[in-house]
Amino acid sequence: MYLFDISDTEGEEIKKNITTKANIKPDALKKVALNLGYSVESKPQEVAVGGYISKKRIVLNSNLSEVENVGTLMHELAHGELGHQADKDETKCLVIENVFN
């Protein structure tokens, strides 16, 4: 079986909805997260991984763009506020993604 990563492709960057249409400042969103009691950090991860949440700790992928990390932070904050901790339930991710689109 062959597996391709987004980094194996060529062409224009895929535009996402809310984070490319909105003018959301990363530092302002991080401040919201901190005020809600979350810590936010960045570390290198696989390109396909935007980030994750574990308890009140959100880890973003330092290999992604600022716009992608804003979207990821919003996504992980939604998981945290809805109580989806360290959960791989795809249905929960789909619900969150549809709220933002």
MDAnalysis code that builds the backbone (N, CA, C; Angstrom):
import MDAnalysis as mda
import numpy as np

u = mda.Universe.empty(303, n_residues=101, atom_resindex=np.repeat(np.arange(101), 3), trajectory=True)
u.add_TopologyAttr("name", ["N", "CA", "C"] * 101)
u.add_TopologyAttr("resid", np.arange(1, 102))
u.add_TopologyAttr("resname", ["MET", "TYR", "LEU", "PHE", "ASP", "ILE", "SER", "ASP", "THR", "GLU", "GLY", "GLU", "GLU", "ILE", "LYS", "LYS", "ASN", "ILE", "THR", "THR", "LYS", "ALA", "ASN", "ILE", "LYS", "PRO", "ASP", "ALA", "LEU", "LYS", "LYS", "VAL", "ALA", "LEU", "ASN", "LEU", "GLY", "TYR", "SER", "VAL", "GLU", "SER", "LYS", "PRO", "GLN", "GLU", "VAL", "ALA", "VAL", "GLY", "GLY", "TYR", "ILE", "SER", "LYS", "LYS", "ARG", "ILE", "VAL", "LEU", "ASN", "SER", "ASN", "LEU", "SER", "GLU", "VAL", "GLU", "ASN", "VAL", "GLY", "THR", "LEU", "MET", "HIS", "GLU", "LEU", "ALA", "HIS", "GLY", "GLU", "LEU", "GLY", "HIS", "GLN", "ALA", "ASP", "LYS", "ASP", "GLU", "THR", "LYS", "CYS", "LEU", "VAL", "ILE", "GLU", "ASN", "VAL", "PHE", "ASN"])
u.atoms.positions = np.array([
    [0.848, -1.174, 0.000],
    [0.000, 0.000, 0.000],
    [0.897, 1.241, 0.000],
    [0.565, 2.215, -0.851],
    [1.299, 3.466, -0.914],
    [0.584, 4.523, -0.087],
    [1.357, 5.341, 0.581],
    [0.798, 6.424, 1.374],
    [1.471, 7.718, 0.952],
    [0.678, 8.708, 0.595],
    [1.206, 10.001, 0.192],
    [0.846, 11.046, 1.237],
    [1.795, 11.909, 1.532],
    [1.597, 13.022, 2.448],
    [1.364, 14.275, 1.618],
    [0.742, 15.280, 2.187],
    [0.502, 16.537, 1.479],
    [1.809, 17.132, 0.956],
    [2.914, 16.875, 1.642],
    [4.209, 17.401, 1.203],
    [4.700, 16.724, -0.076],
    [4.081, 15.608, -0.471],
    [4.432, 14.915, -1.703],
    [3.699, 15.492, -2.915],
    [2.891, 16.498, -2.718],
    [2.085, 17.055, -3.803],
    [2.634, 18.390, -4.273],
    [2.153, 18.830, -5.417],
    [2.534, 20.120, -5.970],
    [1.274, 20.919, -6.268],
    [1.430, 22.213, -6.433],
    [0.297, 23.054, -6.803],
    [0.062, 24.144, -5.786],
    [-1.010, 24.900, -6.029],
    [-1.359, 25.985, -5.127],
    [-1.772, 25.435, -3.771],
    [-1.477, 26.215, -2.748],
    [-1.870, 25.831, -1.393],
    [-3.392, 25.786, -1.307],
    [-3.894, 24.768, -0.638],
    [-5.337, 24.626, -0.462],
    [-5.807, 25.653, 0.547],
    [-6.776, 26.445, 0.175],
    [-7.316, 27.462, 1.067],
    [-8.409, 26.853, 1.934],
    [-8.355, 27.137, 3.193],
    [-9.398, 26.722, 4.123],
    [-10.354, 27.883, 4.310],
    [-11.460, 27.646, 4.928],
    [-12.497, 28.664, 5.012],
    [-12.240, 29.744, 6.054],
    [-12.583, 29.526, 7.277],
    [-12.643, 30.617, 8.250],
    [-11.299, 31.295, 8.492],
    [-10.225, 30.546, 8.538],
    [-8.953, 31.176, 8.888],
    [-8.377, 32.007, 7.759],
    [-8.746, 31.737, 6.519],
    [-8.257, 32.572, 5.427],
    [-9.188, 33.740, 5.160],
    [-10.454, 33.622, 5.545],
    [-11.412, 34.703, 5.332],
    [-11.412, 35.703, 6.487],
    [-11.058, 35.246, 7.658],
    [-11.088, 36.103, 8.843],
    [-9.710, 36.701, 9.086],
    [-9.702, 37.796, 9.788],
    [-8.440, 38.438, 10.143],
    [-8.183, 38.177, 11.625],
    [-7.888, 36.925, 11.940],
    [-7.680, 36.525, 13.332],
    [-6.185, 36.546, 13.624],
    [-5.817, 37.328, 14.593],
    [-4.414, 37.453, 14.972],
    [-4.023, 36.289, 15.888],
    [-2.948, 35.575, 15.547],
    [-2.537, 34.423, 16.359],
    [-2.331, 34.764, 17.831],
    [-1.696, 35.893, 18.117],
    [-1.437, 36.252, 19.514],
    [-2.731, 36.518, 20.283],
    [-3.722, 37.107, 19.606],
    [-5.009, 37.366, 20.257],
    [-5.714, 36.053, 20.582],
    [-5.652, 35.094, 19.661],
    [-6.296, 33.800, 19.898],
    [-5.570, 33.028, 21.002],
    [-4.240, 33.125, 21.020],
    [-3.482, 32.473, 22.101],
    [-3.846, 33.081, 23.451],
    [-4.072, 34.394, 23.478],
    [-4.467, 35.057, 24.718],
    [-5.826, 34.531, 25.190],
    [-6.746, 34.329, 24.260],
    [-8.051, 33.743, 24.602],
    [-7.837, 32.363, 25.228],
    [-6.994, 31.553, 24.603],
    [-6.715, 30.213, 25.121],
    [-6.136, 30.283, 26.534],
    [-5.179, 31.176, 26.740],
    [-4.571, 31.328, 28.061],
    [-5.598, 31.774, 29.095],
    [-6.480, 32.694, 28.708],
    [-7.526, 33.159, 29.623],
    [-8.521, 32.054, 29.973],
    [-8.663, 31.078, 29.080],
    [-9.533, 29.934, 29.349],
    [-8.812, 28.837, 30.137],
    [-7.523, 29.055, 30.431],
    [-6.771, 28.107, 31.246],
    [-5.950, 27.096, 30.472],
    [-5.776, 27.300, 29.165],
    [-4.988, 26.389, 28.345],
    [-3.565, 26.906, 28.191],
    [-2.617, 25.994, 28.082],
    [-1.271, 26.367, 27.660],
    [-1.190, 26.058, 26.169],
    [-0.420, 26.868, 25.451],
    [-0.267, 26.684, 24.007],
    [1.212, 26.657, 23.687],
    [1.637, 25.615, 22.984],
    [3.033, 25.510, 22.574],
    [3.105, 24.972, 21.153],
    [4.260, 25.107, 20.556],
    [4.489, 24.608, 19.202],
    [5.668, 23.661, 19.208],
    [5.548, 22.594, 18.418],
    [6.682, 21.699, 18.215],
    [6.509, 21.021, 16.859],
    [7.604, 20.594, 16.244],
    [7.510, 19.955, 14.931],
    [6.728, 18.642, 15.011],
    [5.845, 18.454, 14.044],
    [5.058, 17.230, 13.931],
    [4.957, 16.877, 12.457],
    [4.370, 15.725, 12.159],
    [4.152, 15.358, 10.769],
    [3.265, 16.413, 10.116],
    [3.438, 16.632, 8.831],
    [2.674, 17.657, 8.122],
    [1.173, 17.411, 8.228],
    [0.755, 16.162, 8.230],
    [-0.673, 15.839, 8.284],
    [-1.294, 16.129, 9.647],
    [-0.476, 16.360, 10.661],
    [-0.974, 16.627, 12.010],
    [-0.977, 18.132, 12.247],
    [-2.156, 18.684, 12.496],
    [-2.240, 20.111, 12.774],
    [-1.833, 20.418, 14.196],
    [-2.262, 19.572, 15.098],
    [-1.979, 19.755, 16.510],
    [-2.822, 18.800, 17.312],
    [-2.768, 18.957, 18.624],
    [-3.583, 18.106, 19.487],
    [-3.784, 18.792, 20.830],
    [-4.743, 18.256, 21.574],
    [-5.014, 18.755, 22.922],
    [-4.905, 17.591, 23.893],
    [-4.313, 17.846, 25.029],
    [-4.226, 16.868, 26.100],
    [-4.445, 17.613, 27.404],
    [-5.563, 17.339, 28.022],
    [-6.007, 18.074, 29.200],
    [-6.121, 19.552, 28.845],
    [-5.373, 20.424, 29.473],
    [-5.442, 21.864, 29.177],
    [-4.201, 22.326, 28.419],
    [-3.565, 21.408, 27.698],
    [-2.347, 21.704, 26.933],
    [-2.631, 21.507, 25.450],
    [-2.434, 22.566, 24.664],
    [-2.620, 22.502, 23.219],
    [-1.247, 22.612, 22.564],
    [-0.958, 21.664, 21.683],
    [0.309, 21.651, 20.969],
    [0.023, 21.850, 19.485],
    [0.621, 22.890, 18.910],
    [0.464, 23.203, 17.491],
    [1.687, 22.713, 16.720],
    [1.520, 22.483, 15.430],
    [2.588, 21.997, 14.571],
    [3.421, 23.174, 14.074],
    [4.658, 23.245, 14.504],
    [5.530, 24.351, 14.104],
    [5.927, 24.279, 12.625],
    [5.621, 23.186, 11.951],
    [5.904, 23.062, 10.520],
    [4.806, 23.682, 9.655],
    [3.715, 24.130, 10.259],
    [2.610, 24.705, 9.504],
    [2.672, 26.228, 9.507],
    [1.908, 26.832, 8.618],
    [1.880, 28.291, 8.523],
    [1.092, 28.887, 9.692],
    [1.246, 30.192, 9.856],
    [0.520, 30.909, 10.909],
    [-0.995, 30.766, 10.717],
    [-1.463, 30.876, 9.478],
    [-2.896, 30.745, 9.184],
    [-3.387, 29.344, 9.543],
    [-2.613, 28.321, 9.185],
    [-3.007, 26.947, 9.515],
    [-3.040, 26.737, 11.029],
    [-2.076, 27.332, 11.737],
    [-2.058, 27.171, 13.194],
    [-3.193, 27.924, 13.878],
    [-3.652, 29.031, 13.309],
    [-4.829, 29.714, 13.861],
    [-6.032, 28.784, 13.759],
    [-6.211, 28.172, 12.600],
    [-7.320, 27.229, 12.423],
    [-7.216, 26.046, 13.360],
    [-6.010, 25.530, 13.515],
    [-5.796, 24.389, 14.417],
    [-6.087, 24.781, 15.858],
    [-5.634, 25.962, 16.260],
    [-5.884, 26.407, 17.634],
    [-7.382, 26.561, 17.894],
    [-8.106, 27.119, 16.941],
    [-9.565, 27.222, 17.103],
    [-10.188, 25.831, 17.217],
    [-9.733, 24.914, 16.376],
    [-10.248, 23.541, 16.381],
    [-9.981, 22.869, 17.735],
    [-8.746, 22.969, 18.220],
    [-8.392, 22.319, 19.492],
    [-9.077, 22.988, 20.680],
    [-9.250, 24.300, 20.639],
    [-10.005, 24.984, 21.697],
    [-11.444, 24.487, 21.742],
    [-12.030, 24.289, 20.569],
    [-13.399, 23.768, 20.520],
    [-13.459, 22.386, 21.152],
    [-12.485, 21.521, 20.827],
    [-12.441, 20.200, 21.474],
    [-12.364, 20.357, 22.994],
    [-11.476, 21.222, 23.447],
    [-11.300, 21.402, 24.889],
    [-12.558, 21.896, 25.568],
    [-13.194, 22.898, 24.982],
    [-14.386, 23.480, 25.600],
    [-15.592, 22.534, 25.531],
    [-15.581, 21.608, 24.576],
    [-16.658, 20.614, 24.483],
    [-16.343, 19.339, 25.257],
    [-15.158, 19.293, 25.883],
    [-14.795, 18.134, 26.703],
    [-14.266, 16.948, 25.915],
    [-13.809, 17.158, 24.697],
    [-13.259, 16.082, 23.869],
    [-11.759, 15.969, 24.115],
    [-11.354, 15.429, 25.209],
    [-9.942, 15.362, 25.558],
    [-9.297, 14.078, 25.062],
    [-8.176, 14.231, 24.331],
    [-7.385, 13.091, 23.833],
    [-8.296, 12.042, 23.216],
    [-9.195, 12.478, 22.395],
    [-10.226, 11.625, 21.811],
    [-10.015, 11.558, 20.310],
    [-9.965, 10.385, 19.750],
    [-9.751, 10.222, 18.309],
    [-11.073, 10.029, 17.565],
    [-12.169, 10.449, 18.143],
    [-13.487, 10.284, 17.533],
    [-13.628, 11.214, 16.328],
    [-13.654, 10.635, 15.127],
    [-13.744, 11.417, 13.894],
    [-15.053, 12.193, 13.800],
    [-16.123, 11.671, 14.380],
    [-17.408, 12.367, 14.340],
    [-17.304, 13.702, 15.052],
    [-16.629, 13.736, 16.178],
    [-16.449, 14.987, 16.915],
    [-15.642, 15.991, 16.085],
    [-14.615, 15.509, 15.387],
    [-13.828, 16.398, 14.532],
    [-14.667, 16.946, 13.391],
    [-15.507, 16.104, 12.805],
    [-16.367, 16.564, 11.711],
    [-17.358, 17.630, 12.177],
    [-17.893, 17.446, 13.358],
    [-18.826, 18.442, 13.905],
    [-18.113, 19.777, 14.072],
    [-16.943, 19.757, 14.645],
    [-16.171, 20.992, 14.860],
    [-15.812, 21.636, 13.527],
    [-15.352, 20.852, 12.572],
    [-14.980, 21.400, 11.260],
    [-16.179, 22.038, 10.575],
    [-17.346, 21.438, 10.695],
    [-18.535, 21.995, 10.051],
    [-19.008, 23.284, 10.702],
    [-18.744, 23.463, 11.969],
    [-19.096, 24.713, 12.641],
    [-18.284, 25.853, 12.061],
    [-17.017, 25.602, 11.767],
    [-16.129, 26.646, 11.252],
    [-16.263, 26.890, 9.757],
    [-16.932, 26.016, 9.039],
    [-17.018, 26.179, 7.584],
    [-18.311, 26.751, 7.123],
])
